[in-house]
Amino acid sequence: MEEIRAAEDFDAARFRAFGRAVRNALTGRARRLVDLDAVLDAAGPEGRSFGGMREIPISQIVGTAASPAKAADFDPGFLPANRRLRDRWTRVYTAMVEGGELPPIDVYRVGDGYYVIDGHHRVSVARSLGRDTINARVIDVRTRAPLGTNVNHEELLKAAEYAQFLETTQLHRLRPEARLECSRLGRYDEIFKHILGHQYFLGLERGHQVSLPEAAASWYDTVYTPIAKAIRRHKVLEQLPGWTEADVYVEVTRRWLALSEAGQPAGPHPAVHELLNDEARRWWQRRWSIALPERRETRR
């Protein structure tokens, strides 16, 4: 009986995988499991350690650390994408439903996501059965740039930018507490220009050339941290959902410079107020642009 149910669920999972593959092809989304090598190339590996045996959330299993052939066997949601998986998949399904003792899967943990070394069929079946967790042997992998579970092309590009920024400035070593995560591409280039400017003036002040890592640490202490304190004091992140502290830093420095050039009171606090006022005006403009057509419709 369980064998019949397992076969039916496999066919249903394969049908869902086919439908998702068609949608992904039309929308340009990934059609295969995220590959760990691509993630590490972007985020920059720093080391690894054994994380122990534990139950991990299945929703946070986001990719594979196996061969490309294995990655092609499952879609991004771990649905079986190949008919030849049927026999093994149904055996695992039957064992899981009947309460058989299955070995733990092996995974790498990178940031908030897990990447399967061994156990793809077990993950696929557990997802199909609606399980929340699965037993795993975990190897923790440290990276320069942090990663979440939404590992798409843009996220990898942002991680690569951040990893390159950290590799160049060495901030992750000199100031381990620094968290300069940007939500938009290109902002690390702007922050890097700030550090280069700080390096120049620091060299003039000290009368000798200052290394880039030394300048980056000084910039973090004397430029970034005071602005970050103003951002926290005014609770800016609570008022601008989706922004990061580094995003706000970039925008605040832009407004600080504009206020200064206009001869108005400048500094982190006036710049923060200017940013919040600008964003509030944009919010109301968006609201009115949506509301006005609706009001015209009601008058007809």
GIBEL-V309539 format. One record per run of one state. SS is the DSSP state (a for helix, b for strand, c for the rest). FROM is the first residue (numbers start at 0). TO is the last residue. If there is no record, write none. Layout:
<<SS	FROM	TO> <SS	FROM	TO>>
//
This chain:
<<c	0	0> <a	1	26> <c	27	32> <b	33	34> <a	35	42> <c	43	43> <b	44	56> <a	57	59> <b	60	63> <c	64	66> <a	67	71> <c	72	72> <b	73	73> <c	74	78> <b	79	79> <c	80	81> <a	82	96> <c	97	103> <b	104	109> <c	110	111> <b	112	117> <c	118	118> <a	119	127> <c	128	131> <b	132	142> <c	143	151> <a	152	168> <c	169	169> <a	170	173> <c	174	185> <a	186	205> <c	206	210> <a	211	232> <c	233	234> <a	235	238> <c	239	243> <a	244	260> <c	261	266> <a	267	298> <c	299	299>>
//
